[in-house]
Amino acid sequence: MTGLGQGDSTKIALTILPIPFLRDQKRNAPLGILYVAAVLERAGYSVSVTDLREVDRSEWLKRLPEADVYGISATSMEYNLAVDLAHQIKEKREGIIVLGGVHATIVDTSSIDRVFDSVVNGEGELAILQLVSDVQNDELKKCYRFTPTSDIDSIPFPARHLLPYDSIVNTQIVEKGQPATTIITSRGCPYNCTFCANEKLWGRWVRFHSPDYVAEEIKLVMDQYHLRQFRFHDDTMTINKPRLRELSQKLKPLDIKWRCHGRVDTADVETLTLLKEAGCDEIGYGVETASQAALDLCRKGITVEQSIQAIKNTKKVGLKVRLYFVIGLPGDFGDLSGRMIDFIKATKPDGVDLSTLSPFPGSEIYENPAKFGMRLRTKNFSKYRLIFGLDDGEYKEDFVFEYDEMSNEELKHHRKKLLEFARAHNLEANK
């Protein structure tokens, strides 16, 4: 392999793959890849970002510009699509093909298809700069991993300008019919739920953008896209009250409307009031289940009573409440749909999101399913989906695992019952 030209003569093409379980493919702006693009742009490279989320596979290569380095980011659900695209590139073009993202970070590098010339393991902003430099000097390594930066304010704002308007702005994610986009103001999660891979991804270290950084990014986006609504994608907006207090003061004058995620054990009235004063309109809580036994087994670190109190507090300060449930958690047996429906009836949320448990690589449930009385039925990640609906027979699809205590048919019965309840009460989420 010969080295490439120096400096900005090197062309880098980054791609965004379809998300298998979403009907609204462009629901969320792809911030991760746009941060990487921003770092490359700042370093003087020629960068493109191609959004393939609503493009037929037969057209992928036609949409992708010629480049020296092709960067593909994928979760486990998108991994097979990433392999497909990489093979298309390899067959028709020259250039280095790189896999990054969640899947590349949490699995053993030896398990990744050899169609990829290199893998970025972990956060990509610093790694991609070294990788491109090595490509130029004909010194490409098979894997790149850098210690995540503690100063995430040093990372430039996502390069949203590299994508068309409809890849950034959506009219369904805050107030229906109103233009809005996504933003993230922190990285990481300090908790250790057994169904989540966050700890293997980043450890339990949370890094925050400063309130000034956040306010400046929001003002820039408001000016460029003429919108005043945002969906905050932080894992938990409520875990750092002093920082939230300062952030609230910065956001108040901007007169924006937004929604976010929180945890029920941090949802006291003072914290929620800070959110409300800063323009927050809705907060979502991962209550997961109405079974305390399942919550304990999954190390969620909350109680059903805390969830009930958090919902009361949220309504008290005038915020809307969205609840996130996971169907099929270990220990959530018996009449699981009945318990969840009773919980929903008692707490009266404004919306619910019903997810099917998918034990992805990196989570403890995936790595040691027997510990939870579970057997994985397949490791074909294309079947690992989070969201199923009533339309097109989706609710009939099997779970990718099985228990002795509850059959697949029973799990599908409870999922259908919950989906029907959510639809009948106008609570179901947009997909």
N, C-alpha and C positions, 0 to 999 in steps of 0.2 A: 504494500500500500504506500503510495507516495504522499508526501505532505502537501497541504493546500497553501494557497496564498496567504499572506499576512494581513492583519488588520481588517478593515471593513470590506475587503474583497471576499471574505468568507460569508456565504449565504446560509442562513439557518431557517429551516421551515418547521414550525411547531404546529401540532395538530390537536384538535379536540374531537374525541370520538363520541358516538351516540351513547346514551345512558339507557340500557336495555329496559328498565322497568318504568320509565317515564313516558307518558303520552305527550305532555308538553315539554318537548326536548329543550326548549330555550327558556325554561323557567328560571334558571339561575345563571348569571354571568360566570364564566369559568375563570375565577380569579387566580387560582394556582398557576396555571400556565401563563397568565398575563403578568404575574410578578416576575417569572423567569424571563419573559420577553422584555420587560422593562429593564432588567439588569443587563441583558445583552445589548439593548439599544443604547443604554448609557455608556457601555464600553465601546461603542462605535461600530457594532456589527450590523449587517443587513438582516433584518428579522421579519418573517411573515408568520401570521397565525391563521390557520385554515379551520373553519368550523364545519365539521362533517355531521353534525347532529341531526340534520334533516336531509341528508344526501344519501341516495341509494349506493350500495357498495360498488356497483358497476361504474359509478361516476367518481369514486374517491380519487383515483390517480389523476383524472382530468382536472380536478379542482386544486390539486396540490402542486405548487410551483416547483420547478427544478431547484435543487439546493445541494450544498456540500455536506450539510448535517441535517438529518431528519429527526426531530424529537417527538416522541409519542408518549403521552401520559395516560395511565390506565389504573383503575381500581381492579379488584379481582373480577368483578362482573364484566368489565370491558376487556379483560386480558385477551380472550380469544379474538376479539375484534382487532386488537392491537397486533396480534400475530398475523392475522389476515392482511392488514394493511402493510405490515413490514414485508411480507412475502411479495405483495404486489410491487412495492418499491424495488425490492432486490431483483426481481425478474426484469424490470424495464429500465432501471436507472443506476447510475453510479451514486456514491455518497455514503456516508456513515449513518447507520440507523441506531438510535438510542432509545431505550425504554426507561421512563421515569414514573413517578407517582406512587400510590399506595402499594400496589401489588409488588412492584420492584423492590420496595422497602421491606416488606414483611415476610417474603418467602426466601428460601435458600436460592442464591444466585444460580446455582447449578441446575435448578429446575426450570429456569427461563429458557425459552426457545432460542436456539443458536442463530436464528435469523437476525437477532439483535447483535450489533457489533460491540455494544457497551451498555452498561446499566448504571443509572443514577439511583443510589440507595440513600433515601432521606431527603431533606430539603434540597431543592434544586438550584437555588440562586447562586450560591458560591461554586457548587460542583460544576455547573454548566460552563462557567468561565474557564475553569481549569481544563475541562474536557475539550472545549474548542481550541484552547491554546495548544493542547497536546496533539490534536488533530493536525493543526498547522505545522507542528514540528515532527509529525510522523511518529508520535510516541503514545498513541491511544492505549489506555488501560481498559481492562474488561469491566472494571467496577470503580465507581467514584462515590466516596462518602465523606462529607465534611461535618464537623461538629456544628450544630445549628447555632446561628448567631443569637446572642442575647439582646443585641440592639436591633430590633426589627424596624425601628425608625430609620435605620441606615438603608433600608430597601426602598427603592422608588415606588411611587404609586403604580398600581397595575396599568399596563399599556392597553387600556380599553380602546384607544383610537385605532388599534390594528384590526378591530372587528367591526362589522356593520352594526347599525343602530339596533336591529332586532335581535342581535346576539347579546346585547348588553341590557336592553330595556324590555320589561315585560309588564303587561297591564293586569296581571292576575295575582301578584305576589304580596300586595299589601291591601289596597282598596281596589276592588274590581273596577276595571275601566280606566284607572289612573296609572300613568307611567311611573315605573319604579325600577330600582336595580338593587343588586346585592353589594354588601360591603362586609369586611371582616376586620375587627379591631384587636384581636388577640390570637394567639396560637397555643394549642395544647389544652389538656384537661387533667386536673389533679386526681381524678377518681379512677377506680379500678374495676369497672363492671366486667363480668366474665364473658359477656357477649360482644364486647367491643375490643378493637385492636389498638386503641389509642396509646396504651402504655408501651406497646412494642414499637409503635411509630415514633413517638416523641418522648417517651418516659412520662413522668407525671409533673412535668415542668410547664408552667404557663408563662408565656411572654406577652406583654401588652404593648400596643402602640400608645404613645403619649396622647393625652387629650388634644394637644395642639395638632399633632399629625392627623388625627381622626377628623378634626374640624376642618383642616385645610383640604383634606381629600374630599370631604362631603361638599365643601363650597365649590371645588373644582368640578365635580360631577354635576352639581346643580347648574353651574354655568354652561357646561358643555352639552348637557342633555335636556336641559329645561324641565327638570323634575324636582319634586319635593318629598318623594317617598322612598324608603329604603327598607330592605330586609337584612338585618344583622345576622351573620352566619357564625358568630362566636359560639363555641360549645355552651358556655354559660356566661351570660352578661352580668350575673349578680354575685360573683364570687369575691370581688374586691371592692368593698364599699367605699373606702377613701378615694380610689381612682374613679369610681362611678360618680361620686359626688362632684369631683372636678370636671369629669366629662359632661355631666348634666349642665353645669354652668356654661360650658363651651357650646353645647347644642341648643340651649334655650333660645338664643337670639336668631338661630337659623330658621326657626319656625318650620321644622320638618315633621313628617309623620312616619313612624317606623314600627316594626315588630321584631321580636328577638326570642331567644331561648333562655330559660332560667332553671334553677333547681328548687325543689319545694322546701328544702332545708335552709335555703338562703332567702326565702320569700317573706321577709318581715315587712311590716307596713312602711317603715322608713325607707327601705331599699326600693320598694315598689313605687313609692311616692317620687323618689328621684327619677325613676324611669318615666313616670307619667309627666312630670314637669319638663322633661327633656324632649317630649313629643312622642313617646312610646304609646302605641294604640293597642297592642296585643302582645302577650307573652305566652310562649308554649312551654309546657312542663313534661318531661319524660317520666310520667308516673308508671309506665310500663305494664303494670298489672294491678289487680285488686287483691292479689294473694300475698300476704306477708311472707309466707314460706318461700315463695318464688323469689321475692325481693331479696330475702336473706341469702338464699342459695346463689343468687347472681351477684352478690356483694354490691347491690345498688346503694346501700348506705342510707336509705330513707325508710320511713314507715308509711303505712296507708293513712294513718291519722295526720301525719305531716302534710301529705298531699291534700287532704280535705281542708286543713287549716290554711294552706297556701292559696287554695282556690278562693276561700272566704276572704282572705286578705286582699287578693287581687281584685276581686269584685268590689271590695270596700273602697279602694282607691280609684275605681272607675276604669280599670283596664279590662279588655277582653281576654278570655282564657281559651287556649287550645291545649288539648291533652294528647300525648303520644303514648300509644299502647303497642306492645309487642306480643303477637300471638304465637304460642308454642314454647314459652320459656320453661326450663327445667323446674319441676316442682309445681307448675301451674296446671294441675290436673283436675279431674272432676268437672263440675259445671263452670268452666272458666268463662264462657261467654255470658252466662247468667250473672256471675259476680261482676264482670266488667259493665254489663248493662245496668245492673243495680247501682253501681258506683256512678255511672254517667247520669242516671236519673236523679240520684241524690245530690250531685254537685252542679249539674246544669251548665256544662261548659258551652262556649260559643262554637266550638268545632272539635273534631277528633281526627287523628291520623292513626290508622290501623296498619301496622307493619307485620309481615311474617318473619319470624326468626330465621335469619340466615347466618349460620356460624362461619364467618369468613376467616381465612388464614390470619394468624396473628392474635385472634381471640382465644381465651383459655378454653372455651367450649369447643372450638375447632381442634385445638392442639391436643386436648385430652377429653374427648367426648364421654368415654366410659366413666369418668369421675362424676358425671352428671346423669348417669343412667341412659345415655344417648348413643345411638349408632348412626354414623353418616351413611346415607344410602348412595351418595355419589360425590365425586370431587370434580365434576364437570361444572366449572364456574359459570357457564352460560345459563345454568339452571338455578343459580343462586340469585334470587330476586327478593327484594324487600317488600314491594307493594303489589297487591293483587286486587282486582275489582270485580264487580258483578258482571261487567260487560264482556262479550266475546268468550265466555266460558272460562275466564281466568281463575275463578274461585275453585274450579275443579282440579287444578294442577296440584300435584303432590308436593308435600314438604320434602326437603332434601335430607331429612333425618327421621329417625323413628325411636319410639320409647316402648318399653314393655308395658308401662302403665296406661298408655293411650295410643290407639291406633291412628294411622294416617287418615282413615275415613272419619274418625271422631274429630281429629284436629280440623279437617276440612269442613265438617259440619259446624263447628264452633266459629270458624272464620266466616263462613257464609252467613251465619246468624248475626254476627257482629256487623258485617258489611250491610246486610239488609236493614238492621236497626239504624245504622248511621244514615243510610239513604232515606229511610222513612222519616227521620227526624231532621233532615237537612243539615247533617253534621259532617258529611264525608268531605275529605280533602280533595282539592284538585290534583290530578296526577300529571 
